[in-house]
Structure formats: structure tokens, C-alpha cells
């Protein structure tokens, strides 16, 4: 039975989980838990961390720009 058997998870999470399982001899549950936490952290970072350039704003920056807020 594979890591994603019966689950609807992204290929990124599945790839990370597979690498963790092979590299650190983790169970499916341990590998998927860590992979999902890593993906969650990445999503939070993309949404809330202020970007260094205006070319690729984060989620909150894009919303603020759309609402008319300017950088001071």
C-alpha cells in the first residue's frame, strides 16, 4: 500500500513524504505528518511573510494592494 492510498494529497506532499520515509526510515504516518506540516508552513509563509520585491507579492500584500494600501 502506497503513502497516498485512499487519500487525496498533492504530489508535493507525497514526494516529501516518500523522501522522508526513505531517508529517515519513518512510518507512513510519520512521513505524511511531517510532509503535511512542511506544506502547511510553506503555505503560511507564502500568505503572510512580506516579500522583498513587488514582483511577487504575498497573499496579504496582494489583498492590501487591491484595496488601495500603499507602502510607506
N, C-alpha and C positions, 0 to 999 in steps of 0.2 A: 504494500500500500504506500503510495507516494505522500509527500508532505501536504499537497493540496487536495487530497482525495476527499471529495464531497464538500469542498469549500470553494467559495468564490473570492480568491485573493489575487492581488496584482502580481504580474510576473516579476516585478522588482522585489516584492516581499518574498516570493517563492525562491528567487535567486539568492537573496541574502540568507534566507533560512537554510538553503542547501549548502552554501559555503560555510555557515556556522556549524552545521551538523557534521560536515566532513572534517573541518579544521579543528574543531574542539570536542568532537565525539559527544555531542549533545543528543538528547531525545528529540523527537519531532516536536513535542510540546515546548520544550525549552528553546529550540531553534526558532520556532514560529513566534513565540512570545517575544524574544529579543528582536527578531526581524520586524515585527509589528511595532514595537516600541521605537526602533530606529526610524521607521517610516513615519510614525506619528511625530517624532521630533523634527524630522525634515519638513513635514507639512506645517508645523507650528513655526519653524524658522522662516519658511517662505512667506507665511502670513503676517508675522509680527515683527521680524527683525528689520530695521531700517536699512535700505540698500545704500550702497556707496555711490551709485550713479542713478540718474533719472531714466536711463535707457531701459532698465528692467526693475520697475518699482514693485514692492511687495504688495500683498493684498490690501492692507490698511492704507498704504500710500496711494494706491490707485483709487481707492474709495475717496480718500481725502481730496485728491486732485479733481476727481469727478464732481465733488461737492463744492469746489472752488477755493479750497485752502491752499495757501502758498507757503513755501519755505521761508523762514525768516533769517 
